[in-house]
Amino acid sequence: MAMRCPYIWILNGISLMLTSGALAGTLLQNVALKQQAVQSSNILATSNTAGRAVDGLKDVRYEKGSCTCTQEESDPWWRVDLRNLYNITAITITQEDTKDSYLIGGEIWIGNSTDEFNTRRVRCAVIPDVPGDLTFHFSFRAIEGRYVTVRLPGSGRTLCLCEFEVFIGDNEYPQPNLALKGDATQSSTSSIFVAAKAIDGSRNSYLSKGFCTHTESETDPWWRVDLRQEYVIAAVKVTNRGDCCGERLDGAEIRVGSSLENNGNNNTRCASIPSLRAGKTKTYHCEGGSKRRPLRERDHPRGHPDAHLYEVEVSGTLAGATI
């Protein structure tokens, strides 16, 4: 049983609330995870680091060992073998923590062969000029393929990836992150830490880096994103602050609904966050969220008067599609 709605909230009493989409207990299927990856060269000449981009870790700091880079060369490339043919509908890329993007102008190709001259290969996207340290995604009509390649045309280029995710299916499968195109707001704003920073695509969890949202100290603070259309929500990912104060999200709730009344507390509860360690990202799915009973978030015994978020990611399909 699904519930439709057009917003997503995070309230702190603490309560985290989704209010744009319908609930569903389906997880995204990233078919690139842990698969075999290769690249044109390795910045560490003694080892193949290409697999770091499909290890499931999204730490954007290269020194932490979850990113891969080629050497500086002409037309560097990276490729993952999915081992089977899939109808691919979306790709998500997480970049390295750097002021500049190493991927500007990069081409994403999908095909059934590793032969770059194979005429059946399809270029599904060209990477735009986006800042480093951001996660961005491309959605498109289903393209059949086993091999997905990132190619960076030009001389003197270095290709760096921290995570590369491939999602499959037709319209019945969720899109990776609907929140990136949403409109965020919150109960109040501390300094420069506006609500939109929680949907900017960056999981950098240090306040000083400027990618965080933060309310003032107040009673029952909340955060909300409007997804602009009705969706069936498959999962919600929340990234907590990493430099301190991780306990401030203890007791938060995710709520999904179409009502703005009572700060969204009348909407159905999708999930709660009993505890989320500092700097960690966790996925919540709304398997119990279809219960149609009013829920209100009151002061939590471990609640805090201010709330902060580093990233909220929402996956789902347009309402009306089946999962």
HELIX and SHEET records of a PDB file:
HELIX    1   1 ALA A   50  VAL A   54  5                                   5    
HELIX    2   2 TYR A   62  LYS A   64  5                                   3    
HELIX    3   3 LEU A  178  LYS A  181  5                                   4    
HELIX    4   4 ALA A  195  ILE A  199  5                                   5    
HELIX    5   5 LEU A  207  LYS A  209  5                                   3    
HELIX    6   6 GLY A  246  LEU A  249  5                                   4    
HELIX    7   7 GLU A  261  GLY A  264  5                                   4    
SHEET    1   A 5 ASP A 183  GLN A 186  0                                        
SHEET    2   A 5 TRP A 222  ASP A 226 -1                                        
SHEET    3   A 5 TYR A   7  LEU A  11 -1                                        
SHEET    4   A 5 ALA A 252  GLY A 257 -1                                        
SHEET    5   A 5 THR A 268  ILE A 273 -1                                        
SHEET    1   B 3 ALA A  22  LEU A  23  0                                        
SHEET    2   B 3 TYR A 231  THR A 239  1                                        
SHEET    3   B 3 THR A 281  TYR A 284 -1                                        
SHEET    1   C 3 ALA A  22  LEU A  23  0                                        
SHEET    2   C 3 TYR A 231  THR A 239  1                                        
SHEET    3   C 3 GLU A 311  LEU A 318 -1                                        
SHEET    1   D 5 GLN A  36  GLN A  39  0                                        
SHEET    2   D 5 TRP A  77  THR A  94 -1                                        
SHEET    3   D 5 THR A 135  ARG A 151 -1                                        
SHEET    4   D 5 GLU A 107  GLY A 111 -1                                        
SHEET    5   D 5 VAL A 122  VAL A 126 -1                                        
SHEET    1   E 3 GLN A  36  GLN A  39  0                                        
SHEET    2   E 3 TRP A  77  THR A  94 -1                                        
SHEET    3   E 3 GLU A 163  ILE A 168 -1                                        
SHEET    1   F 2 THR A  68  CYS A  69  0                                        
SHEET    2   F 2 CYS A 160  LEU A 161 -1                                        
SHEET    1   G 2 THR A 213  HIS A 214  0                                        
SHEET    2   G 2 HIS A 308  LEU A 309 -1                                        
END                                                                             
